[in-house]
Amino acid sequence: MRRHLAFSQLHNFRDLGGYPTADGRSVRWGLLYRSDSLGKLRGADWDRFLELGVRTVIDLRYPWEIEAKGRVPEAAGLGYANLSIEHRPYDQAEIDPALDPWRYLADRYGEVALDGAAELRQALELIADGDEPQVFHCASGKDRTGLLAALVLTLLGVDEDTVAADFALTELATERLIADWRAAHPGRELRWPGYGRAPEEIIRLTLADLRTTYGSVEAYVRDHVGVDDATVARLRERLLTGGREARHTAAEPEGAAGA
């Protein structure tokens, strides 16, 4: 199977399938995707998206981002939920270059993990209760999307090295994300040299912080986010091989081979 799905305007659309879990199962292909903003879908890209059979879009952006940049087009049978998990906006282009960049971003992820509990719970419940393909996304498919992907994969029993490697696949999109930023901000200086980067260290620091505070990522999800064991069981049943039969079987999509 292929992890990266090729689109003209989307740079970071990936299938979360195929990752092995501690109990010997693996994440099903073609059921859960992560992406950068689906507001960019047009023309052939839109047709390509519809072919995937996605029935639920979880948009993790602020409402003001959606108003400015647009949302996924409406289509019959396509559900849409705006769950803005970040509550303290910041401008990555203006991050002080003198700061430790990955510690800084991990701290911002920690804020999202703390502030966005209600929205994260709703997102995890939507994913657990779905029975057809779904996708979640933010603007670049890197930070908010990366945090939710790490939580989902960890709850499924995927090991941290694999979770971190999945997070770092955004690095393959960095140049295009930077190009998009420059096109959207003509004449403005991109002060932070780490813009669009996604090294493993960021998500490893974030997960370590959650373990330090809550004892484990699973305990954070249970005790702070409020997701109960039954929801986690449904998540695993739905998304792992050996769970309930999925209604959708993905054909091998075109695109760069995944890790």
C-alpha positions as CSV (number, residue, x, y, z in Angstrom):
1,M,0.0,0.0,0.0
2,R,1.0,3.6,-0.3
3,R,1.0,6.1,2.6
4,H,1.2,9.4,0.7
5,L,-1.7,10.2,-1.7
6,A,-0.9,12.6,-4.5
7,F,-2.8,15.8,-4.9
8,S,-1.9,19.0,-6.8
9,Q,-2.7,21.5,-4.0
10,L,-2.6,19.3,-0.9
11,H,1.0,18.6,0.3
12,N,0.5,16.4,3.3
13,F,-2.4,13.9,2.8
14,R,-1.5,10.6,4.3
15,D,-3.1,7.2,5.2
16,L,-2.6,6.2,8.8
17,G,-2.9,2.5,7.9
18,G,-0.4,-0.2,8.0
19,Y,1.4,0.6,11.3
20,P,1.9,-2.4,13.6
21,T,0.7,-2.6,17.2
22,A,2.1,-4.2,20.3
23,D,-0.5,-7.0,20.2
24,G,0.5,-8.1,16.7
25,R,-2.3,-6.4,14.7
26,S,-2.0,-3.4,12.5
27,V,-3.9,-0.2,11.6
28,R,-6.3,-0.8,8.7
29,W,-5.6,1.0,5.4
30,G,-8.2,3.3,3.9
31,L,-10.1,4.2,7.0
32,L,-8.3,7.2,8.6
33,Y,-6.4,9.9,6.9
34,R,-4.5,13.0,8.0
35,S,-4.1,16.1,5.9
36,D,-3.3,19.8,5.4
37,S,-6.2,22.1,4.7
38,L,-9.0,20.6,2.6
39,G,-10.1,24.1,1.8
40,K,-7.6,23.8,-1.1
41,L,-9.6,21.0,-2.8
42,R,-10.6,22.0,-6.3
43,G,-11.1,20.3,-9.7
44,A,-9.1,17.1,-10.2
45,D,-8.1,17.2,-6.5
46,W,-11.7,17.2,-5.4
47,D,-12.5,14.3,-7.7
48,R,-9.5,12.4,-6.3
49,F,-10.8,13.1,-2.8
50,L,-14.3,11.9,-3.5
51,E,-12.9,8.6,-4.9
52,L,-11.6,7.8,-1.4
53,G,-15.1,7.5,-0.1
54,V,-14.4,9.8,2.9
55,R,-17.6,10.4,4.9
56,T,-16.4,12.5,7.8
57,V,-14.1,15.5,7.8
58,I,-12.8,16.7,11.2
59,D,-11.4,20.3,10.8
60,L,-9.1,21.2,13.7
61,R,-8.7,24.9,12.7
62,Y,-10.0,28.0,14.3
63,P,-13.3,29.3,12.8
64,W,-11.5,32.5,11.7
65,E,-9.0,30.3,9.7
66,I,-11.9,28.6,8.0
67,E,-13.5,32.0,7.2
68,A,-10.3,33.2,5.7
69,K,-9.1,30.1,3.9
70,G,-12.3,28.1,3.3
71,R,-13.4,24.6,4.3
72,V,-13.8,21.3,2.5
73,P,-16.5,21.7,-0.2
74,E,-19.9,20.4,0.6
75,A,-21.1,17.1,-0.9
76,A,-23.9,14.7,-0.4
77,G,-23.2,12.2,2.4
78,L,-20.0,14.1,3.6
79,G,-20.2,15.0,7.3
80,Y,-18.2,17.9,8.7
81,A,-17.2,18.9,12.2
82,N,-15.1,21.9,13.1
83,L,-13.3,21.1,16.4
84,S,-10.8,23.8,17.1
85,I,-8.4,22.1,19.5
86,E,-6.0,25.0,19.8
87,H,-7.1,27.9,22.1
88,R,-4.0,30.1,22.2
89,P,-3.1,31.3,18.7
90,Y,0.5,32.1,17.8
91,D,2.3,33.0,14.6
92,Q,4.9,30.4,13.7
93,A,6.5,32.7,11.1
94,E,7.4,35.1,14.0
95,I,8.9,32.6,16.4
96,D,12.1,34.0,17.8
97,P,15.0,32.3,16.0
98,A,17.0,32.4,19.2
99,L,14.6,30.0,21.0
100,D,15.0,26.2,21.2
101,P,12.5,25.6,18.4
102,W,11.4,22.0,19.2
103,R,11.0,22.7,22.9
104,Y,9.0,25.8,22.0
105,L,6.6,23.8,19.8
106,A,6.3,21.0,22.2
107,D,5.2,23.6,24.8
108,R,2.6,24.8,22.4
109,Y,1.4,21.3,21.8
110,G,1.2,20.9,25.6
111,E,-1.1,23.9,25.7
112,V,-3.3,22.3,23.0
113,A,-3.4,19.1,25.0
114,L,-4.4,21.0,28.1
115,D,-6.9,23.5,26.6
116,G,-8.4,21.4,23.9
117,A,-9.7,18.5,26.0
118,A,-13.3,18.9,25.0
119,E,-12.6,19.1,21.3
120,L,-10.0,16.3,21.4
121,R,-12.6,14.1,23.2
122,Q,-15.2,14.9,20.5
123,A,-12.6,14.1,17.7
124,L,-11.6,10.8,19.3
125,E,-15.3,9.8,19.8
126,L,-16.1,10.7,16.2
127,I,-13.2,8.5,15.0
128,A,-14.2,5.6,17.3
129,D,-17.8,5.7,16.3
130,G,-17.3,6.0,12.5
131,D,-17.9,3.2,10.2
132,E,-16.6,4.7,6.9
133,P,-13.4,6.5,5.9
134,Q,-12.6,9.7,7.8
135,V,-10.0,12.5,7.6
136,F,-8.8,15.1,10.1
137,H,-6.8,18.1,9.2
138,C,-5.6,21.6,10.2
139,A,-3.8,24.2,8.1
140,S,-0.5,22.4,7.3
141,G,-1.4,19.0,8.6
142,K,1.6,19.2,11.0
143,D,0.9,20.5,14.5
144,R,-2.7,20.1,15.6
145,T,-3.1,17.2,13.1
146,G,0.2,15.7,14.3
147,L,-0.9,15.8,18.0
148,L,-4.2,14.1,17.3
149,A,-2.5,11.5,15.0
150,A,0.0,10.7,17.8
151,L,-2.8,10.3,20.3
152,V,-4.8,8.0,18.0
153,L,-1.8,5.8,17.1
154,T,-0.7,5.6,20.8
155,L,-4.2,4.5,21.9
156,L,-4.2,1.9,19.1
157,G,-1.0,0.4,20.6
158,V,1.5,1.7,18.0
159,D,5.0,2.2,19.6
160,E,6.5,5.6,20.1
161,D,9.3,5.2,17.5
162,T,6.6,4.6,14.8
163,V,4.4,7.4,16.1
164,A,7.4,9.8,15.9
165,A,8.3,8.5,12.4
166,D,4.8,9.2,11.2
167,F,5.0,12.7,12.7
168,A,8.2,13.4,10.9
169,L,6.9,12.5,7.4
170,T,5.6,16.1,7.2
171,E,9.2,17.0,6.6
172,L,8.6,15.7,3.0
173,A,6.1,18.5,2.6
174,T,8.2,21.3,4.2
175,E,9.4,23.0,1.0
176,R,5.9,23.2,-0.4
177,L,4.5,24.5,2.9
178,I,7.1,27.2,2.9
179,A,6.3,28.0,-0.8
180,D,2.6,28.3,0.1
181,W,3.4,30.7,3.0
182,R,5.6,32.9,0.8
183,A,2.9,33.1,-1.9
184,A,0.3,34.1,0.7
185,H,2.5,36.7,2.3
186,P,4.3,38.6,-0.5
187,G,6.9,41.0,0.9
188,R,6.8,39.6,4.4
189,E,10.0,38.1,6.0
190,L,9.8,34.5,7.3
191,R,11.8,35.1,10.5
192,W,11.8,31.6,11.9
193,P,14.0,29.1,10.0
194,G,12.1,26.1,11.4
195,Y,8.9,27.0,9.6
196,G,7.2,23.9,8.2
197,R,9.6,21.5,9.9
198,A,8.5,18.4,11.9
199,P,11.4,16.6,13.4
200,E,10.6,13.6,15.6
201,E,11.9,15.5,18.7
202,I,8.8,17.7,18.9
203,I,6.3,14.9,19.3
204,R,8.7,12.8,21.5
205,L,9.0,15.8,23.9
206,T,5.2,16.2,23.9
207,L,4.5,12.6,24.7
208,A,7.2,12.6,27.4
209,D,5.6,15.7,29.0
210,L,2.2,14.0,29.0
211,R,3.7,10.9,30.7
212,T,5.4,13.1,33.3
213,T,2.2,14.9,34.1
214,Y,-0.3,12.1,33.9
215,G,1.7,8.9,34.1
216,S,1.0,7.8,30.6
217,V,-0.6,9.0,27.4
218,E,-3.5,6.7,28.0
219,A,-4.0,8.1,31.4
220,Y,-4.0,11.7,30.0
221,V,-6.7,10.7,27.5
222,R,-8.8,9.0,30.2
223,D,-8.3,11.5,33.1
224,H,-8.0,14.9,31.3
225,V,-9.6,14.4,27.9
226,G,-12.4,12.3,29.4
227,V,-12.3,9.4,26.9
228,D,-13.5,6.3,28.6
229,D,-12.2,2.7,28.1
230,A,-15.2,1.8,26.1
231,T,-14.4,4.5,23.5
232,V,-10.8,3.3,23.3
233,A,-12.1,-0.3,22.8
234,R,-14.3,0.9,19.9
235,L,-11.4,2.8,18.4
236,R,-9.3,-0.3,18.4
237,E,-12.1,-2.6,17.2
238,R,-12.8,-0.3,14.3
239,L,-9.3,0.7,13.2
240,L,-7.2,-2.5,13.8
241,T,-7.1,-5.7,11.8
242,G,-9.0,-8.3,13.6
243,G,-11.7,-5.7,14.6
244,R,-15.1,-5.4,13.1
245,E,-15.3,-5.6,9.3
246,A,-14.9,-2.3,7.6
247,R,-17.3,-1.3,5.0
248,H,-14.6,0.2,2.8
249,T,-11.6,-1.5,1.3
250,A,-9.0,0.9,-0.1
251,A,-7.4,0.2,-3.4
252,E,-3.7,1.1,-3.6
253,P,-3.6,4.9,-4.1
254,E,-1.0,6.6,-6.2
255,G,1.8,8.6,-4.6
256,A,5.1,8.4,-2.9
257,A,5.8,5.2,-1.0
258,G,5.3,5.6,2.7
259,A,7.5,4.7,5.5
